[in-house]
Each structure stands twice: as structure tokens, then as C-alpha cells.
Amino acid sequence: MNKANTKNTFSNHVLELRKRLIISIITILISGIITFIFHKDILEFLLNPTNGLTYFQNTKPIYTELTEYISVAIKVSIYTGILISSPIIFLQIILFLSPGLKKNEKMFLYLSIPIIYVTFSLGLIFGLYVLFPPAIKFLITFGSDIATPYIRIGNYISILISLLGWMGLIFQTPLIMFILGKLKIINSIKIKRFRRYFWVVSFVLGAIITPTFDPINQTLVAIPIILLYEIGFILVWIINRGTKEK
């Protein structure tokens, strides 16, 4: 009887997981199709964002392979579709996990959906409007007196998506630290001890994320990482203090 119950429970979990995956995939496909219809507008915005980058106002990027442009259009549409549908995807994850969660844990996860979306969007905005313009300007102007830059649209979009994706994930740092603090995996004392090492980690991440080799752009990445770490430290400190008072 116990084996039968275990088998039924496992089957129910598999069916529930399949259901949530199907809903998520359908949502991404629908969003991707809609964004593909507007892919020209999205690409024009990415090539000429209102962030001071004016290089493509007087020229156009090139593509050197027949399938390059359509690959870029599909890639941009998929990533934009995932971004748009991410709240629904997070909701499916929570609904799958909810049977094994307490009421307050469910509420916390539901509240985390808009927080994750907002913080990820802030990371995208920071990457696009603060970090990307000087990085691209450096790459275009460095060596332009020796060689004329002909920028491939595939390379440009790949660099931009990688940079924005990293910044969106990095902006989740305070929330991740808050969750780990709630679960009592980390505390403010441990974070404070690790602070000096995290400064080094921040600049290493800055060197990895930034497509350039100049220290200015690397510092532009490292500084917000350090600030986000400090915000996470404050949140965990508040958690620890509240626990002590209880």
C-alpha cells in the first residue's frame, strides 16, 4: 500500500511538472511570436537606444552570412519573449512547489515575483544606459585610426544580450542574500567577514562581464556589485536583529 501511494505521489508530481512546463513553454512561444512581429522596432531600439549611443544613426551594422540577420531577429524575439513572460514562468514554479510549502512561505514567494522582475529590469536599465555606451564607444574608437570598424549585427547583439543578462542576474544579489538569510544559511557576521574578498570578486566579475579591457568600464561593473552586496548585508543584518529581539 505504501509503495502504491509512493508511486501515485511520484506520478502526480511528474504530471504536475509536465503541466507547468507546458504552460511555461506555450507562454514563451506566444510571447516570442508576438515580439518577432515587432522585432524591427526592438532591434532599432537596441541599435539606437536613448543612452547617448549615436554611432548607428549615420550608419548601419552589417551581416556577413545569409542567415545571420534572421538568427539575430529570432534570438532577440526569444529573449524578449522570456523577459515578458517571466512572471508567468515564476508563477508556474511557485504553483509546482506550493503543495510542500507553508502559507507564509507561499506568500513570500508570491511577493518575490514582482521584486525579481523589478530588480532584473533595473539591471537591464543600468547595463543599457550606464555600462553599455562607454563600453561600445571604447570598442569602436580604439584602433579606429588604424582600421575602419564594420560592426556585424550578430556580434553587437550578442555582446549586448550577454552584458544585459549578467547585469540583470547581478541585481538579484540582495534578494538572494535575503533569502539565504531567512533560511539561516548565512548571517551578517559571515557576510562582514567575506566583504574584503568580495571586493576582489567584484572586480574579477567586472573583468569577465565587461567586453572591454579598460579598468574604467570594469570599475563601472564592480561598483554596483559592491553596493548590491552591501544592500544584501543590511537586509540580512535586519533579519538577524529581528531574530535576536524575538
Backbone as CSV, one residue per row, in Angstrom:
resi,resn,N_x,N_y,N_z,CA_x,CA_y,CA_z,C_x,C_y,C_z
1,MET,0.837,-1.212,0.000,0.000,0.000,0.000,0.870,1.260,0.000
2,ASN,1.898,1.217,0.819,2.791,2.358,0.881,3.507,2.576,-0.443
3,LYS,3.932,1.437,-1.080,4.600,1.544,-2.369,3.665,2.117,-3.423
4,ALA,2.402,1.694,-3.355,1.408,2.189,-4.317,1.182,3.681,-4.125
5,ASN,1.092,4.101,-2.863,0.904,5.531,-2.578,2.098,6.348,-3.048
6,THR,3.309,5.799,-2.810,4.527,6.488,-3.244,4.563,6.629,-4.754
7,LYS,4.169,5.547,-5.446,4.147,5.559,-6.909,3.144,6.583,-7.431
8,ASN,1.957,6.615,-6.797,0.931,7.568,-7.211,1.383,9.014,-6.971
9,THR,2.027,9.235,-5.826,2.524,10.576,-5.496,3.568,11.025,-6.513
10,PHE,4.482,10.110,-6.860,5.524,10.433,-7.848,4.895,10.735,-9.206
11,SER,3.901,9.940,-9.588,3.218,10.155,-10.877,2.515,11.505,-10.899
12,ASN,1.886,11.858,-9.765,1.214,13.156,-9.680,2.207,14.308,-9.812
13,HIS,3.386,14.162,-9.196,4.417,15.186,-9.294,4.902,15.341,-10.734
14,VAL,5.083,14.211,-11.417,5.532,14.237,-12.813,4.491,14.906,-13.698
15,LEU,3.221,14.557,-13.492,2.139,15.161,-14.274,2.032,16.666,-14.011
16,GLU,2.204,17.049,-12.729,2.148,18.467,-12.374,3.323,19.227,-12.993
17,LEU,4.507,18.613,-12.950,5.682,19.236,-13.554,5.496,19.411,-15.059
18,ARG,4.962,18.389,-15.697,4.719,18.471,-17.146,3.724,19.587,-17.473
19,LYS,2.691,19.678,-16.647,1.688,20.718,-16.847,2.305,22.105,-16.762
20,ARG,3.146,22.332,-15.722,3.777,23.646,-15.527,4.767,23.955,-16.640
21,LEU,5.499,22.921,-17.104,6.445,23.116,-18.205,5.722,23.471,-19.499
22,ILE,4.611,22.783,-19.766,3.843,23.048,-20.987,3.308,24.472,-20.983
23,ILE,2.752,24.901,-19.848,2.233,26.268,-19.742,3.348,27.283,-19.958
24,SER,4.516,27.030,-19.356,5.651,27.948,-19.485,6.135,28.020,-20.928
25,ILE,6.261,26.855,-21.580,6.746,26.819,-22.963,5.771,27.503,-23.908
26,ILE,4.470,27.237,-23.717,3.451,27.877,-24.562,3.478,29.393,-24.377
27,THR,3.641,29.831,-23.125,3.705,31.268,-22.837,4.906,31.911,-23.532
28,ILE,6.065,31.240,-23.473,7.269,31.767,-24.126,7.086,31.805,-25.641
29,LEU,6.477,30.745,-26.210,6.265,30.700,-27.656,5.342,31.808,-28.123
30,ILE,4.239,32.008,-27.396,3.292,33.070,-27.763,3.961,34.437,-27.655
31,SER,4.683,34.656,-26.555,5.381,35.930,-26.366,6.448,36.126,-27.435
32,GLY,7.170,35.025,-27.774,8.203,35.108,-28.803,7.640,35.436,-30.168
33,ILE,6.482,34.857,-30.500,5.840,35.143,-31.788,5.404,36.601,-31.859
34,ILE,4.814,37.092,-30.771,4.371,38.491,-30.734,5.562,39.436,-30.862
35,THR,6.647,39.152,-30.100,7.821,40.023,-30.160,8.522,39.926,-31.522
36,PHE,8.430,38.752,-32.185,9.033,38.624,-33.519,8.335,39.542,-34.515
37,ILE,7.040,39.729,-34.347,6.296,40.640,-35.221,6.866,42.055,-35.117
38,PHE,7.319,42.407,-33.906,7.862,43.743,-33.666,9.393,43.735,-33.551
39,HIS,10.045,42.713,-34.146,11.494,42.590,-33.969,12.255,43.773,-34.564
40,LYS,11.732,44.369,-35.636,12.409,45.532,-36.229,12.443,46.701,-35.256
41,ASP,11.319,46.941,-34.587,11.263,48.026,-33.597,12.218,47.745,-32.435
42,ILE,12.273,46.475,-32.000,13.159,46.111,-30.893,14.613,46.309,-31.295
43,LEU,14.973,45.853,-32.500,16.349,45.993,-32.972,16.732,47.451,-33.170
44,GLU,15.818,48.247,-33.691,16.094,49.676,-33.861,16.337,50.340,-32.516
45,PHE,15.573,49.935,-31.502,15.779,50.482,-30.162,17.131,50.065,-29.600
46,LEU,17.508,48.795,-29.795,18.784,48.305,-29.284,19.976,48.918,-30.017
47,LEU,19.788,49.234,-31.292,20.860,49.865,-32.062,20.961,51.362,-31.796
48,ASN,19.829,51.984,-31.494,19.806,53.423,-31.231,19.052,53.742,-29.940
49,PRO,19.511,53.201,-28.826,18.821,53.495,-27.551,19.046,54.944,-27.141
50,THR,18.154,55.446,-26.309,18.279,56.844,-25.856,19.270,56.920,-24.703
51,ASN,20.498,56.502,-24.965,21.514,56.491,-23.912,22.796,57.208,-24.332
52,GLY,22.695,57.975,-25.432,23.869,58.707,-25.888,24.657,57.989,-26.965
53,LEU,24.282,56.737,-27.275,24.967,55.991,-28.330,24.393,56.404,-29.682
54,THR,25.179,57.079,-30.477,24.687,57.649,-31.742,25.392,57.072,-32.968
55,TYR,26.204,56.060,-32.776,27.018,55.536,-33.884,26.155,55.056,-35.045
56,PHE,25.043,54.374,-34.752,24.220,53.792,-35.802,23.173,54.751,-36.352
57,GLN,23.235,56.010,-35.960,22.326,56.994,-36.548,22.763,57.362,-37.958
58,ASN,24.054,57.265,-38.227,24.593,57.644,-39.538,25.050,56.452,-40.367
59,THR,25.035,55.262,-39.778,25.458,54.059,-40.482,24.646,52.873,-39.995
60,LYS,24.765,51.764,-40.674,24.052,50.549,-40.284,25.043,49.428,-40.014
61,PRO,24.700,48.531,-39.095,25.553,47.358,-38.914,25.433,46.441,-40.130
62,ILE,26.355,45.540,-40.276,26.341,44.644,-41.430,26.088,43.212,-40.969
63,TYR,25.729,42.344,-41.919,25.741,40.908,-41.638,26.414,40.211,-42.816
64,THR,27.231,39.218,-42.493,28.103,38.585,-43.488,27.644,37.188,-43.889
65,GLU,26.573,36.707,-43.270,26.016,35.408,-43.617,24.537,35.567,-43.917
66,LEU,24.010,34.745,-44.808,22.615,34.867,-45.231,21.644,34.696,-44.071
67,THR,21.994,33.816,-43.132,21.082,33.509,-42.022,21.349,34.359,-40.781
68,GLU,22.344,35.245,-40.838,22.740,35.981,-39.631,21.632,36.901,-39.129
69,TYR,21.032,37.667,-40.057,20.020,38.634,-39.605,18.802,37.935,-39.012
70,ILE,18.310,36.885,-39.702,17.120,36.211,-39.183,17.436,35.505,-37.862
71,SER,18.676,35.016,-37.697,19.081,34.413,-36.421,19.054,35.444,-35.301
72,VAL,19.535,36.648,-35.610,19.512,37.737,-34.628,18.073,38.112,-34.281
73,ALA,17.217,38.195,-35.298,15.811,38.548,-35.070,15.126,37.522,-34.180
74,ILE,15.383,36.237,-34.436,14.790,35.168,-33.624,15.339,35.204,-32.201
75,LYS,16.663,35.394,-32.071,17.286,35.445,-30.752,16.720,36.575,-29.908
76,VAL,16.635,37.755,-30.487,16.094,38.919,-29.773,14.638,38.683,-29.395
77,SER,13.872,38.084,-30.292,12.453,37.819,-30.028,12.282,36.829,-28.880
78,ILE,13.115,35.775,-28.875,13.023,34.759,-27.815,13.370,35.358,-26.460
79,TYR,14.500,36.091,-26.397,14.910,36.681,-25.121,13.895,37.715,-24.627
80,THR,13.359,38.513,-25.539,12.339,39.491,-25.149,11.076,38.785,-24.687
81,GLY,10.723,37.699,-25.390,9.551,36.918,-25.004,9.707,36.299,-23.625
82,ILE,10.904,35.786,-23.319,11.168,35.224,-21.988,11.054,36.302,-20.917
83,LEU,11.587,37.489,-21.222,11.516,38.593,-20.264,10.067,38.975,-19.982
84,ILE,9.259,39.051,-21.022,7.853,39.434,-20.863,7.075,38.364,-20.096
85,SER,7.349,37.105,-20.409,6.582,36.006,-19.808,7.166,35.503,-18.492
86,SER,8.279,36.080,-18.033,8.933,35.586,-16.813,8.032,35.589,-15.571
87,PRO,7.140,36.579,-15.366,6.253,36.483,-14.193,5.382,35.227,-14.213
88,ILE,4.899,34.857,-15.406,4.072,33.658,-15.518,4.912,32.410,-15.268
89,ILE,6.169,32.425,-15.748,7.065,31.281,-15.533,7.351,31.116,-14.041
90,PHE,7.658,32.241,-13.350,7.894,32.183,-11.909,6.649,31.671,-11.176
91,LEU,5.481,32.098,-11.639,4.231,31.656,-11.019,4.064,30.148,-11.163
92,GLN,4.422,29.588,-12.320,4.327,28.138,-12.528,5.270,27.386,-11.589
93,ILE,6.451,27.951,-11.368,7.411,27.333,-10.444,6.841,27.298,-9.031
94,ILE,6.240,28.425,-8.620,5.665,28.514,-7.274,4.485,27.552,-7.124
95,LEU,3.632,27.481,-8.158,2.488,26.576,-8.112,2.932,25.117,-8.032
96,PHE,4.058,24.798,-8.657,4.581,23.433,-8.587,5.117,23.125,-7.195
97,LEU,5.759,24.135,-6.567,6.350,23.931,-5.246,5.350,24.106,-4.102
98,SER,4.246,24.784,-4.364,3.321,25.202,-3.299,2.754,24.077,-2.428
99,PRO,2.476,22.859,-2.970,1.925,21.816,-2.081,2.817,21.486,-0.896
100,GLY,4.127,21.663,-1.035,5.036,21.341,0.059,5.468,22.535,0.876
101,LEU,4.823,23.686,0.666,5.208,24.914,1.364,4.158,25.338,2.379
102,LYS,4.618,26.073,3.389,3.700,26.653,4.366,3.066,27.916,3.786
103,LYS,2.030,28.408,4.455,1.303,29.563,3.953,2.197,30.796,3.855
104,ASN,3.008,31.051,4.893,3.882,32.221,4.871,4.981,32.082,3.809
105,GLU,5.438,30.838,3.550,6.441,30.602,2.510,5.857,30.859,1.121
106,LYS,4.610,30.440,0.931,3.924,30.711,-0.341,3.782,32.209,-0.563
107,MET,3.378,32.927,0.487,3.194,34.369,0.393,4.504,35.064,0.056
108,PHE,5.587,34.586,0.669,6.908,35.166,0.406,7.297,34.970,-1.057
109,LEU,7.035,33.783,-1.602,7.389,33.503,-2.992,6.534,34.320,-3.953
110,TYR,5.245,34.463,-3.627,4.375,35.287,-4.480,4.841,36.740,-4.508
111,LEU,5.248,37.234,-3.348,5.730,38.617,-3.278,7.079,38.779,-3.978
112,SER,7.837,37.691,-4.074,9.161,37.772,-4.697,9.084,37.938,-6.210
113,ILE,7.942,37.542,-6.826,7.815,37.640,-8.287,7.994,39.077,-8.770
114,PRO,7.210,40.049,-8.273,7.425,41.427,-8.740,8.784,41.982,-8.350
115,ILE,9.316,41.550,-7.197,10.632,42.036,-6.767,11.708,41.566,-7.737
116,ILE,11.669,40.283,-8.107,12.630,39.738,-9.068,12.515,40.465,-10.402
117,TYR,11.283,40.699,-10.839,11.055,41.359,-12.133,11.592,42.785,-12.109
118,VAL,11.327,43.499,-11.027,11.783,44.896,-10.916,13.303,44.970,-10.838
119,THR,13.910,44.123,-9.992,15.364,44.165,-9.840,16.071,43.747,-11.132
120,PHE,15.520,42.752,-11.818,16.113,42.338,-13.098,16.007,43.470,-14.111
121,SER,14.860,44.143,-14.134,14.669,45.275,-15.048,15.630,46.410,-14.719
122,LEU,15.870,46.656,-13.439,16.832,47.681,-13.036,18.235,47.329,-13.531
123,GLY,18.570,46.030,-13.480,19.853,45.587,-14.004,19.968,45.829,-15.494
124,LEU,18.880,45.567,-16.231,18.866,45.819,-17.670,19.037,47.308,-17.963
125,ILE,18.320,48.136,-17.211,18.403,49.583,-17.411,19.804,50.094,-17.126
126,PHE,20.402,49.608,-16.036,21.766,50.018,-15.692,22.738,49.602,-16.792
127,GLY,22.603,48.360,-17.261,23.503,47.877,-18.304,23.369,48.653,-19.597
128,LEU,22.120,48.945,-19.978,21.870,49.609,-21.255,22.239,51.081,-21.245
129,TYR,21.930,51.769,-20.135,22.083,53.220,-20.116,23.362,53.713,-19.437
130,VAL,23.966,52.890,-18.603,25.170,53.336,-17.879,26.415,52.611,-18.373
131,LEU,26.322,51.292,-18.477,27.509,50.494,-18.768,27.781,50.338,-20.262
132,PHE,26.743,50.113,-21.041,26.927,49.781,-22.456,27.500,50.926,-23.299
133,PRO,27.018,52.175,-23.157,27.534,53.250,-24.020,29.050,53.452,-23.962
134,PRO,29.649,53.583,-22.775,31.106,53.757,-22.769,31.865,52.532,-23.266
135,ALA,31.305,51.333,-23.022,31.966,50.114,-23.488,32.003,50.063,-25.015
136,ILE,30.856,50.343,-25.644,30.793,50.323,-27.104,31.626,51.454,-27.708
137,LYS,31.584,52.624,-27.092,32.392,53.742,-27.585,33.866,53.392,-27.563
138,PHE,34.307,52.745,-26.487,35.704,52.332,-26.372,36.069,51.334,-27.473
139,LEU,35.198,50.341,-27.690,35.480,49.309,-28.681,35.494,49.861,-30.109
140,ILE,34.621,50.845,-30.372,34.541,51.410,-31.722,35.712,52.343,-32.009
141,THR,36.066,53.158,-31.027,37.099,54.173,-31.251,38.514,53.638,-31.081
142,PHE,38.666,52.563,-30.300,40.005,52.017,-30.075,40.531,51.393,-31.370
143,GLY,41.554,51.996,-31.916,42.143,51.488,-33.150,41.458,51.955,-34.418
144,SER,40.475,52.879,-34.305,39.769,53.356,-35.499,40.664,54.184,-36.414
145,ASP,41.778,54.696,-35.876,42.718,55.431,-36.721,43.595,54.483,-37.537
146,ILE,43.565,53.207,-37.186,44.333,52.205,-37.914,43.438,51.408,-38.874
147,ALA,42.244,51.076,-38.400,41.319,50.269,-39.201,39.903,50.810,-39.067
148,THR,39.121,50.645,-40.127,37.728,51.105,-40.121,36.834,50.013,-39.556
149,PRO,36.069,50.314,-38.516,35.206,49.280,-37.925,33.934,49.039,-38.746
150,TYR,33.696,47.804,-39.125,32.442,47.382,-39.732,31.798,46.409,-38.758
151,ILE,30.760,46.845,-38.102,30.195,46.089,-36.990,29.127,45.127,-37.484
152,ARG,29.313,43.849,-37.175,28.323,42.829,-37.504,27.186,42.893,-36.490
153,ILE,25.973,42.847,-36.980,24.810,42.956,-36.099,24.742,41.777,-35.136
154,GLY,25.184,40.601,-35.594,25.173,39.422,-34.719,26.103,39.583,-33.542
155,ASN,27.304,40.115,-33.791,28.278,40.326,-32.736,27.811,41.406,-31.766
156,TYR,27.253,42.472,-32.302,26.755,43.581,-31.476,25.652,43.107,-30.532
157,ILE,24.667,42.391,-31.070,23.535,41.926,-30.262,23.992,40.890,-29.239
158,SER,24.927,40.022,-29.608,25.425,39.010,-28.666,26.105,39.660,-27.468
159,ILE,26.945,40.678,-27.736,27.612,41.405,-26.652,26.590,42.096,-25.767
160,LEU,25.605,42.742,-26.393,24.587,43.480,-25.639,23.758,42.540,-24.774
161,ILE,23.285,41.434,-25.341,22.452,40.486,-24.586,23.234,39.882,-23.431
162,SER,24.496,39.522,-23.680,25.329,38.959,-22.622,25.514,39.959,-21.480
163,LEU,25.800,41.195,-21.826,26.012,42.237,-20.822,24.744,42.497,-20.010
164,LEU,23.613,42.628,-20.695,22.353,42.905,-20.006,21.921,41.714,-19.144
165,GLY,22.128,40.495,-19.666,21.768,39.313,-18.894,22.563,39.214,-17.600
166,TRP,23.877,39.458,-17.683,24.715,39.441,-16.489,24.271,40.484,-15.478
167,MET,23.989,41.698,-15.956,23.594,42.765,-15.036,22.232,42.471,-14.399
168,GLY,21.319,41.887,-15.173,20.031,41.512,-14.605,20.178,40.486,-13.497
169,LEU,21.070,39.505,-13.684,21.312,38.479,-12.660,22.027,39.065,-11.447
170,ILE,22.997,39.934,-11.690,23.753,40.540,-10.590,22.846,41.372,-9.696
171,PHE,21.848,42.004,-10.276,20.928,42.828,-9.485,19.998,41.984,-8.607
172,GLN,20.095,40.650,-8.712,19.342,39.767,-7.820,20.095,39.504,-6.525
173,THR,21.341,40.010,-6.423,22.199,39.720,-5.265,21.530,40.001,-3.915
174,PRO,20.954,41.200,-3.693,20.330,41.457,-2.381,19.195,40.488,-2.062
175,LEU,18.384,40.158,-3.072,17.264,39.244,-2.845,17.759,37.854,-2.497
176,ILE,18.787,37.379,-3.207,19.355,36.061,-2.917,19.927,36.026,-1.503
177,MET,20.647,37.091,-1.133,21.207,37.164,0.212,20.105,37.208,1.265
178,PHE,19.026,37.916,0.967,17.890,37.998,1.890,17.273,36.614,2.101
179,ILE,17.090,35.862,0.999,16.508,34.523,1.092,17.420,33.595,1.895
180,LEU,18.728,33.653,1.616,19.687,32.828,2.350,19.731,33.204,3.824
181,GLY,19.550,34.509,4.102,19.480,34.952,5.492,18.236,34.445,6.181
182,LYS,17.118,34.454,5.473,15.862,33.934,6.020,15.969,32.446,6.336
183,LEU,16.682,31.733,5.475,16.859,30.293,5.664,17.972,29.980,6.669
184,LYS,18.610,31.028,7.197,19.681,30.921,8.184,20.918,30.191,7.641
185,ILE,21.097,30.283,6.318,22.294,29.708,5.697,23.475,30.663,5.863
186,ILE,23.176,31.959,5.811,24.206,32.976,6.040,23.706,33.942,7.115
187,ASN,24.625,34.697,7.700,24.266,35.748,8.652,25.158,36.959,8.414
188,SER,24.838,38.051,9.078,25.556,39.309,8.856,27.035,39.211,9.242
189,ILE,27.359,38.364,10.218,28.761,38.208,10.648,29.583,37.564,9.536
190,LYS,29.041,36.518,8.932,29.737,35.840,7.837,29.908,36.776,6.644
191,ILE,28.867,37.539,6.342,28.929,38.471,5.213,29.985,39.538,5.457
192,LYS,30.046,40.035,6.694,31.019,41.064,7.036,32.442,40.536,6.909
193,ARG,32.666,39.282,7.299,33.991,38.676,7.199,34.398,38.476,5.734
194,PHE,33.433,38.161,4.893,33.713,37.887,3.483,33.828,39.172,2.656
195,ARG,33.515,40.322,3.242,33.436,41.583,2.499,34.721,41.891,1.734
196,ARG,35.874,41.776,2.405,37.153,42.133,1.763,37.431,41.250,0.547
197,TYR,37.021,39.975,0.630,37.219,39.076,-0.505,36.228,39.382,-1.629
198,PHE,35.042,39.838,-1.243,34.025,40.123,-2.245,34.415,41.317,-3.111
199,TRP,35.162,42.254,-2.557,35.657,43.370,-3.362,36.514,42.836,-4.505
200,VAL,37.361,41.873,-4.201,38.197,41.266,-5.245,37.321,40.528,-6.255
201,VAL,36.335,39.763,-5.737,35.409,39.033,-6.602,34.665,39.985,-7.530
202,SER,34.279,41.150,-7.005,33.535,42.133,-7.798,34.339,42.608,-8.999
203,PHE,35.609,42.884,-8.787,36.446,43.352,-9.891,36.766,42.221,-10.868
204,VAL,36.853,40.993,-10.362,37.030,39.846,-11.259,35.794,39.678,-12.140
205,LEU,34.613,39.784,-11.528,33.366,39.723,-12.296,33.286,40.870,-13.298
206,GLY,33.735,42.060,-12.875,33.764,43.211,-13.777,34.606,42.937,-14.999
207,ALA,35.755,42.272,-14.804,36.638,41.937,-15.922,36.009,40.884,-16.835
208,ILE,35.242,39.942,-16.239,34.608,38.881,-17.029,33.420,39.423,-17.826
209,ILE,32.593,40.242,-17.165,31.356,40.716,-17.781,31.613,41.776,-18.839
210,THR,32.527,42.694,-18.564,32.772,43.808,-19.470,33.449,43.319,-20.742
211,PRO,32.930,43.713,-21.916,33.552,43.275,-23.171,34.856,44.007,-23.484
212,THR,35.217,45.007,-22.688,36.447,45.773,-22.914,37.497,45.373,-21.875
213,PHE,38.708,45.897,-22.061,39.802,45.584,-21.148,40.223,46.792,-20.309
214,ASP,39.526,47.922,-20.496,39.934,49.117,-19.753,39.377,49.074,-18.339
215,PRO,40.129,49.566,-17.362,39.717,49.499,-15.951,38.508,50.366,-15.621
216,ILE,38.236,51.389,-16.428,37.098,52.285,-16.143,35.787,51.522,-16.270
217,ASN,35.616,50.808,-17.383,34.384,50.040,-17.585,34.277,48.889,-16.593
218,GLN,35.402,48.281,-16.246,35.381,47.213,-15.252,34.951,47.741,-13.882
219,THR,35.397,48.968,-13.579,35.000,49.603,-12.318,33.513,49.938,-12.311
220,LEU,32.987,50.324,-13.492,31.555,50.626,-13.603,30.707,49.397,-13.285
221,VAL,31.241,48.211,-13.531,30.533,46.976,-13.192,30.755,46.620,-11.725
222,ALA,31.997,46.775,-11.256,32.352,46.357,-9.901,31.637,47.181,-8.833
223,ILE,31.503,48.481,-9.046,30.899,49.364,-8.032,29.454,48.963,-7.711
224,PRO,28.571,48.790,-8.708,27.202,48.366,-8.348,27.150,46.988,-7.706
225,ILE,28.071,46.074,-8.079,28.108,44.757,-7.441,28.408,44.907,-5.952
226,ILE,29.370,45.769,-5.630,29.736,46.016,-4.233,28.570,46.653,-3.480
227,LEU,27.915,47.628,-4.114,26.771,48.304,-3.475,25.624,47.332,-3.234
228,LEU,25.361,46.450,-4.199,24.298,45.456,-4.044,24.628,44.481,-2.918
229,TYR,25.900,44.140,-2.792,26.349,43.275,-1.697,26.103,43.947,-0.348
230,GLU,26.377,45.248,-0.280,26.158,45.989,0.960,24.674,46.084,1.294
231,ILE,23.842,46.238,0.268,22.383,46.253,0.493,21.942,44.902,1.044
232,GLY,22.480,43.819,0.460,22.183,42.478,0.966,22.629,42.303,2.406
233,PHE,23.793,42.868,2.727,24.303,42.798,4.106,23.338,43.485,5.074
234,ILE,22.833,44.659,4.685,21.887,45.400,5.540,20.612,44.588,5.751
235,LEU,20.100,43.968,4.670,18.878,43.168,4.772,19.074,41.977,5.715
236,VAL,20.209,41.292,5.572,20.488,40.145,6.444,20.695,40.605,7.888
237,TRP,21.341,41.755,8.075,21.542,42.308,9.420,20.200,42.604,10.084
238,ILE,19.255,43.141,9.312,17.912,43.421,9.844,17.226,42.113,10.238
239,ILE,17.377,41.070,9.420,16.804,39.756,9.735,17.369,39.206,11.032
240,ASN,18.696,39.253,11.163,19.375,38.734,12.355,18.958,39.513,13.593
241,ARG,18.835,40.843,13.435,18.449,41.675,14.576,17.033,41.358,15.027
242,GLY,16.122,41.165,14.045,14.742,40.822,14.368,14.633,39.479,15.051
243,THR,15.496,38.523,14.645,15.503,37.198,15.256,15.973,37.269,16.708
244,LYS,17.013,38.099,16.967,17.529,38.247,18.320,16.503,38.880,19.235
245,GLU,15.778,39.875,18.715,14.778,40.576,19.541,13.642,39.636,19.931
246,LYS,13.333,38.685,19.068,12.273,37.705,19.395,12.736,36.757,20.490
